[in-house]
Amino acid sequence: MGIEMAALRQFEDVKAWQHARELTGCIYATCRAGTLAKDFGLRDQLQRAAVSVMSNIAEGFGRRGDKQFAHFLDIAHGSAAEVQSLLYVALDAGHLTEETFRRLYVLADETAALVTGSNKYLRRN
């Protein structure tokens, strides 16, 4: 991860949470525009999945135990995959351009990779 987990004082210090926050902001901005804004079910599910990534990282951090934190990171990773799957739905429904889809997909992938790195660190120690 590049930083000692013990040096983290609050969930906002977790790199994976910072990236998840960026992902969530981009998802919300995308959901406010175009036809996706009117596809209420898909829009809401996509936003909830993105929020779930950052929320589970924060909740796991707040549990103060490595085993519990790792469990919540597993959930966050699953939520990142859900975001990616929903992006395909939005693309296939014509709500996203290929460029927007790719940008958001890569951001979700990078977030998931940071979550995985954090999880591996916790499970090793």
Sequence and secondary structure as in RCSB ss.txt:
>XXXX:A:sequence
MGIEMAALRQFEDVKAWQHARELTGCIYATCRAGTLAKDFGLRDQLQRAAVSVMSNIAEGFGRRGDKQFAHFLDI
AHGSAAEVQSLLYVALDAGHLTEETFRRLYVLADETAALVTGSNKYLRRN
>XXXX:A:secstr
  S GGG  SGGG HHHHHHHHHHHHHHHHHTSGGGGG HHHHHHHHHHHHHHHHHHHHHHHT  HHHHHHHHHH
HHHHHHHHHHHHHHHHHTTSS HHHHHHHHHHHHHHHHHHHHHHHHHHH 
